[in-house]
Amino acid sequence: MTTRTSRRTFLGSAAAVAAAAAWTGNREASAAEGASSSPGKTINIGLIGCGGEGRAVMAGHMRCPGTRVVAVCDLNEERLKLGVKATGNDSVATYRDYRKLLENKDIDAVIVATNDHWHCLCTINACQAGKHVYVEKPLGTSIGEGRAAVKAARKYNRIVQIGTQQHSWPHYQQAVEVIRSGRLGEISEVKVWDYDYLYPGFGSPPDSAPPKEFGEEYWDFWLGPSPKKPYNPNRFNHWYWFFDYAGAWQVDWAVHHYDIVHMALGVTAPKSATASGGMFCFQDTNTEWPDTFSGICEYGPGPVAKKGFLLQYTFRSGCRREHRSHGKLFCGTEASLLLDRSGYTITPDIGKPGKEETVENVFRGDAGHVDSLAAHAQVFLDSIRNDRRPPADVEQGHFATNPGHLLNIAWKTGRKIRWDAEKEVIIDDEQANALVTKPYRAPWKLEV
């Protein structure tokens, strides 16, 4: 028998009411807090990267009281126009070069919603320019980039929050408290997965001249610190699946998962990683990351899993049959907890007392995505006003990005790797350790 907690019942509890006021789109409560901490302070925002998610994150910020978007930037002229349209202000300042946007003294904070291989460099440069930063996940395309972004935030004393919006959702907060309480018993394994349907692949279009909205100049800028390559439609449209620009779903999507696992179990890094994968599904594609991928990170003892635990990650692109296609399962000796964006379910183990319980997400319907982004944006904005690090601080984002990078390094080298989290080096494996930091193409430099 399942006990289902409805949205109304959930929000009726004292804990959830507090969570909703602090973490969701309760704009009156948030406005009151912002006003008391910094009366009359309007935070001027610039958007770097006007793709679909960038515009959605900007819309989330625009729903928060005391904010104003004053500038948008994109190398792609067509996307820049979409960014302007999304602001509702035809006279908003526009830029093709993000460095010019950062020179705008009216801007207090920027949203970095570029391709992954630009996340860290834009964040570092923004900190150097005195701007606070909301940076989309993952933090970078290498562990070294992520650490450099953390150093920049600390050196220039800037608020930098990563876009792991689940961190600010009430049902994730509540699930974390359940796990920390010990109700699940001894946790030995956490299963994490991302299932998609991308069959039969992306094809293998030939290289070509960049479209007119780029031109050769801005295509070279788009490549930035990555190696010089000719324009290819897949490199632009499906960049998630190329080594130079991203880490596939085991980095790009799974950062959301790793972030919650770390928060719930009170850990920051695994001690080893191993992975396997290949092209077992796609019929024809020039993309590079595997279409099917599985890996295991081993974590040492922590405050919840006192003997340590295994984090098992799986990605596949040819079948999405599971009802919960992006989720995580915390496996304990007393009960398991299945968690994703729809809510969570606690199931007692065989022979254990109690009934199955379900709690649903408070963000529902078509507006739910932007509402959830607004909740996370409000935490960022309040952190700026109160000069305090947000819960989803850049270093938490760095820690949440690293498991995926370690799995990818293990896959590339074809062997298990051991991780020194304090020094952030791979132990006794020079070849693998060389992949911890990505080399930059001149004239771009990873300098803090």
N, C-alpha and C positions, 0 to 999 in steps of 0.2 A: 504493500500500500504506500502511496506517495502523499506526503503532506506538502501542498503547494502554497508558498507565500506569495500573495499577489502584490502588485505595485502599491496598492493602497495600504495593505497590512504592513508591508515593509516600511513604508514611510511613516506609519503610525508609531513605530517604536522610537523610544527616546534617542537611542544611538543613531538611528537612521535620520531622524530629524536634524540632529546636529551635523551629520555627514552631508545631508542635502544642502543645508545652509552654507557649509564651508566649501563643498566640492562641486555642486551642480550649478545649473543656470538659474539659481535664485537671485535674480539681479538686484532686488531691493536689499537683501541682506549683504550682498557683495558691495553694493554701492555705499551702504552705510559704513562698512569697514574701511573702504578706500577713502571715503571722505574724512573719517576721523583720523586716519593716519597721515593724510596729505591733502588738506582742504584745497579744493579748486584745482588740483593738479591734473591736467590732461596729458596723457602719454601719447606722443606722436610716433607713429609706426611707419616703417618702410618695409615693403615686401620684396624679397630677392628670390625670384623664381615664380612665374605666374602660371604654372601648370595647374591641373585640376585640384590636386591636394593643396597646393600653395594658396589657391583662391579659397578653398574651403577653410583652411586654417585662418586666413585673413578674415573671412566671414565670421568665424568664431570670435576673434578678437573684437570685431566691430560690434558684436552683441554685448560686449562688456562696457559698463558705464565708464565715462572719463577717458575714452580712447578716440583717436582720430588717425586715419591712414592718410599720410601726406605724400607718399612716393611709392612707385612700383618699378621693378626692374626685371628685364628678361632679354637674353640675347636673341631670342626668336621674336621677330616683329609681330607675328600674328598672335602669339601668346601674350605679348605685351599689351596689345589692344584688348584682349580678353581680361587682363588684369585691370586695366583702366575701367572697363565696363563694370567689373565686379565691385569697384569702389563706389559707384554711383556718382562720381565726380569727374566730369570730362576735363577739368583743369588740373587734376592731380599731377604732380611732377613725374616725369618718366625718364628712365635711363636704360641704356643697353649695357653699360659697364658698371658693375656693382660698386667698384671703387669710387666712382663719381657720386653714387648715392650716399656712400659713407662720408663724403665730404660735406653733405648737407647738415648744417648745424641745427636745423629745426627738428631733426630726428632724434628721438630718445632711445628707441629700441627697434630692432629689425627681426623679421621672420626670415629664416634661411630655409627655403623650400626648393632648393636646386636639386640636380642629380647628386647622388651620394658622393661622387668624387670631388665635389665642391664644398661639401658641408663644413669640413674642418677649416679649410683655408678662408672661407667667407666668415666663419665664426671668429677665427683669430684676428683677421683684419678688422672686423667690427669691434672687437674688444679694444684693439689698438686705437680705434677711432673714438673710443669712449661710449660706444653703444651697448645696451643690454641686448641679449640674444635669445630668441626662441628658435632652436634648431631642430629640424625634422630628424627623425631616426632613419638609419643608424647614424651614430656619431661620425664615423669615418669609414674609409675603405681599407684601413690598416689599424693595428693596435697603436702603433707609434703616432699616427695622426690624432687618434683620440686623446692620448696622453698630452700631446701638444696643445689641444684645445682646452683641456683642463688647466694646464699651466698658464695659458693666456687669460682665462677667466680669473684665476687667482692673482696673477701679476698685475692686471689692470683693474682688479676689484669690480668686476662686472657680474651681474646676475645672468646666468646662462642656464636655461631649462631645455631639456630634450623633449621632443614631441611624443612621448609615451603616454598618451592621454588616458589609457586605462588606469594609470597610477592615481588619477583623480576621480574615478568613478565609484560611487557608493558601494555597489555590490562587490567590487574587487577589494575595497577596504574591509568590508565585512568578512569576506572569504579569508583574507589574510589573518584577521583576528581569530577566526575559527581554527585555522591551521596552527597559529602560534599558541593557542590555548592548550594544545595537546589532545584535543578531542579525537583526532585521527589515530592516536597512538604513535608507535614508532614508525617514522617514514623512512623507507628504504629506497624508493624509486619515484621519480616524477617523469611521466611521459608527456612529451610536447610534440605537436604535429601541425603541419600546414598542408592541406590537401587541396589541389586545384585541378581544373580541367583545361589544359592548354593544348591538348592533342589536336592536330597531328604535328604541332610545332609551329615555328614562325617562318619556315621557308628559308631559302638562301638567295635573297635578291642580290644582284651585282652591285658593286660600288658605283657611285655616280657623282655628278656635280651636286653640291649642296643646293637645296631649294632656295628660291629668291628671298625668303624671309630670314635666311642665314647669310648666304654669300660665303666665300672662302674665308674672309676675315673673321666672321663671327663663328664659323665652324671650328676654326683653329682655336678661338677663345673657348668654345664649348669643350674641346678636348683638354684645354688648360694644362695642368701638371701631368696629365696622362700622355702616353706615347703618341706621336704624330701618326694619324691614320686617315685614309680617305673617307669621305662621307659614305655611309651605308644606312639605308632606312632602318635596318634592325638595330644598329648601334644607337640610333636616336630614339626610336620608338620602343625598343625592348632592351634598353641599356642595363636593366637589372641582371641580365643573363650573360654579361661580358665581364671578364676578369678585371679589366682596367677601370670599370666604373661602379662596380657593386659586388655583392657577395651572394647573390641569389636569395631565396626565401629563408635559408638557414641563418642569414644575417639580417636581411631587410625586413622581413615580416617577424621573424622570431625574436627580435629585440624586445618586442612587446611581451612575449612569453617569459624570456629570461629575466626581465625586469621584475615581473610579479613573483617568479620563483625565488629570486634573491631577496625580495622584500618579505615574502612569507617565511622563508627559512633562515633569514638573518645571515646570509652569506654574500660574498662579493666575487668569488672566482673559483673555478675548478682547479684541480691539481693535475689532471691529465685529460687527453682527448684522443679519440680514434674515430675514423669515418670511412664509409664506403659509398660508392655511387657511380653512375654512368648514364649513358644514353640508351635506356631500355624501352623507351616509349615513342619518342619523336620519330617521324618518318624522314623529315628533311629539315635541317636548320643549320645556320652558320653561327648560332649562339654557342657559348662555351661551358657554362656550368652544367652539371648533370641534371637531367630531367627527373631522376629518381635518386634520392639521397637519404642515408641514415647515418647517425653518429651517436656516440656516447661520451658525455663528460662525467668524470668522477670527481665528486666533491668530498673534502675532508669533513670531520666533525664540526657541528655548529650548534647554536642554541636550541634548535628544534630537532633536527636529525642528528642526534648526539653521536652516532657511529658513522656519520657521513651518508651519502646517498648517490645514486646514479641518476643523471639526467639523460633521458633517451629522446633524441630528436629524429623525426621522420618528415621528409617532404616527398610528395609525388605529384606529378602533373597530368597523369592520365586517368584519374578516377577520383571523384569527389562524393562517393556514395554515403559516407558518414553524415549524419544529420549535423554534427558539429565539426566543421571542416577546419577550423583554426582553434585549437584548444589545448588544455593541459589537464592531466589527471595526477593528483597527489595520492599516492598509495600508502596507506598506513595499516597497522596491525588491527586497529579497531574499526576503521571506516576509510572510505575513499572519498575524494572531493573532485568532481568534474567541473571545470571552470572555463567559460568563454564569454564572449560579449553578450550573449543572450541571458546569462545568469550563471548560477552554480547549483549543483546537486550533491548532497551528502548521502552516501549509501553505506549503511552498516555492513561489515563483513559477515560472511556466512556464520550463523550461530550467535552473532552479537545482538544485544538488545537494541531497540529503537526502530524507527520507521525512516524511510527515505524522505528527505526534505529538499525542496527546491525553492530558491529565491531568484526572482527575475530582475533583469536590468531595468533601471528607471528611465533610460533613454530609449524611447520607442518611436516607431513611425518614420516617415520620410525625413523629418527634421532632426531625428535622433543623432545623426552623425555630427552635424554642425553644433547641436546642443552639447554633445560630449566634448567637442573641441573648445567650445566656449567655457566649459567648466575648467578645463586644463589651462586655457588662456587666462582665466580669472586668477588662478593660483600664481601664474607668472607675473601678472600685473600687480597683484597685491604684494608679491615678494619685492618688486621694484620699489613700490611705495614705502614698504616697511624695512627696506634694506636688509633682507635676510635671504639665505639660500633656500630655494624651493625644495620640496621633497624629491622631485624629479630633477635634481641638480645635475650639471654636466658630468660630474664624476660618477654619479649613479648611472647615467647614460653610457659612459665609458665602460663601466663594469658590465652593463647589460649587453653591450655590443660585442664584447670580447669572446664569449663562448662560441658564437658563430664564426668568428675569425679563426679561433683555435681549431674548430672542426674543419674548416676549409684548408688550413695549413696541414692538418693530419691527412686530409684527402689528397692534397697535392703531392705530399711526400710519400704517401702510401704506407704510413706507419704510425703507431701510437706515439704521441709526444707528451712530455712532462713539462708543466708550467710552474715557474717561480713567480707567484703573483706579486710578491713584494718588490722584486727587481724588474718585473715584467720582461722576462727573458725565457726562452725555451731552453731547457736543461740538456746539456751534452748532445746537441744536435745543431751543428753550424748551419747546415743547409736549411733546416726548418726555421732557425732563428733569423736568418736573412729575410724571411717573409714577414717578420713582425712589423717592419716599417717599409712603406712603399717609396721607391725612388721617385723624385720629381723631375719633370722635363723643364729645362731652362726656358725662360728666365724665372719660372715660378720656384719659390723656396718655402720650405716648411720652417719658418723662423718665428719664434715668440719674442 
